[in-house]
Amino acid sequence: MPRASPKQLPFCGLASAGFTLKALWWIAVIVIIVWLLGFVVRTADSGGRKGRWYRW
């Protein structure tokens, strides 16, 4: 099995880091969209007013 040369190792690390960062950006975008949708689709309380967006 061929071994990677020392010149190739930084490129492999950068490629995997780039993929990881891109995946994390997509996860962050999805989380922000779901969070913003929570403001729009929040339920009303018994008085007909919109409830608080937090649960504490």
C-alpha positions in Angstrom: 0.0 0.0 0.0 1.6 3.3 -1.0 2.3 5.8 1.7 1.5 9.5 1.5 4.4 11.8 1.1 5.0 14.6 3.6 4.0 17.1 1.0 0.6 15.5 0.6 -0.4 15.4 4.2 -1.1 19.2 4.6 -3.2 19.1 1.5 -5.3 16.2 2.9 -5.7 18.1 6.2 -6.8 21.2 4.4 -9.2 19.4 2.2 -10.9 17.6 5.1 -11.0 20.9 7.1 -12.6 22.6 4.1 -15.3 19.9 3.9 -15.9 20.1 7.6 -16.3 23.9 7.6 -18.7 23.7 4.6 -20.8 21.1 6.4 -20.9 23.2 9.6 -22.0 26.3 7.6 -24.9 24.3 6.1 -25.9 23.0 9.6 -25.7 26.6 11.0 -27.9 27.9 8.1 -30.5 25.2 8.8 -30.5 25.9 12.5 -31.0 29.6 12.0 -33.9 29.0 9.5 -35.6 26.7 12.0 -35.0 29.3 14.8 -36.5 32.1 12.7 -39.5 29.9 11.8 -40.1 29.5 15.5 -40.9 33.2 15.7 -43.4 33.0 12.9 -45.2 29.8 13.8 -45.3 30.1 17.6 -48.6 29.2 19.2 -51.0 31.6 20.8 -51.9 31.3 24.5 -55.5 31.1 25.9 -55.9 34.9 25.6 -55.2 34.9 21.9 -51.9 36.6 22.3 -48.6 35.1 21.0 -46.7 33.3 23.6 -43.2 34.0 24.7 -40.5 32.6 22.5 -38.6 31.3 25.5 -39.6 28.6 28.0 -38.0 29.7 31.3 
